[in-house]
Amino acid sequence: DGGITQSPKYLFRKEGQNVTLSCEQNLNHDAMYWYRQDPGQGLRLIYYSQIVNDFQKGDIAEGYSVSREKKESFPLTVTSAQKNPTAFYLCASSAGQAFSYEQYFGPGTRLTVT
Amino acid sequence: DAKTTQPNSMESNEEEPVHLPCNHSTISGTDYIHWYRQLPSQGPEYVIHGLTSNVNNRMASLAIAEDRKSSTLILHRATLRDAAVYYCILIRDMRFGAGTRLTVKP
């Protein structure tokens, strides 16, 4: 089945540690995205990528980094510089040009930092 | 930036139609209106989209006002599985507000 996988589903880290969230898609989509969701809130865009080796900052990129070495993969690193990293993180992908077609979302990773 | 506004919550009875409104008064001529829904602890799921004409698919219908400043997502017969947060967004903006939390009562 085609789709987006995110792992792990739950992640726990100590404050001050960097952590990398995985996102893989087998939909052959060009564009990939990372969003953050806080309780009771909508989604906020962290980063997006249109093609391999290229990515753009979203609304809340500070404290996060990404890479896009393969079309299928778009990992997100939450660095120790992110002041409030505890949140639900969602990865998505879409065909064609970014923000032009419907996005398909993964199941999400819930990160807890204590 | 273009924005959408939706009611925070709505209730419906099972097997009755549900009309979920969305205002997007600053929409531009080329902005597509997209609807997604999110079940608890899951990623959002695409529901439907449209530009000017009303649209139907197996999940729902989308009615778009003639001036395109508002739209309505229509679930023809709500089921308990339709209880979710529904987001109306403009695809080029892709900014998710808090959405409308739909509660379906048996």
Boltz contact constraints between the chains, C-beta under 6 A:
constraints:
  - contact:
      token1: [A, 42]
      token2: [B, 96]
      max_distance: 6.0
  - contact:
      token1: [A, 42]
      token2: [B, 97]
      max_distance: 6.0
  - contact:
      token1: [A, 42]
      token2: [B, 98]
      max_distance: 6.0
  - contact:
      token1: [A, 43]
      token2: [B, 96]
      max_distance: 6.0
  - contact:
      token1: [A, 90]
      token2: [B, 43]
      max_distance: 6.0
  - contact:
      token1: [A, 99]
      token2: [B, 91]
      max_distance: 6.0
  - contact:
      token1: [A, 99]
      token2: [B, 92]
      max_distance: 6.0
  - contact:
      token1: [A, 99]
      token2: [B, 94]
      max_distance: 6.0
  - contact:
      token1: [A, 102]
      token2: [B, 46]
      max_distance: 6.0
  - contact:
      token1: [A, 105]
      token2: [B, 43]
      max_distance: 6.0
  - contact:
      token1: [A, 105]
      token2: [B, 44]
      max_distance: 6.0
  - contact:
      token1: [A, 106]
      token2: [B, 43]
      max_distance: 6.0
  - contact:
      token1: [A, 107]
      token2: [B, 43]
      max_distance: 6.0
  - contact:
      token1: [A, 108]
      token2: [B, 43]
      max_distance: 6.0
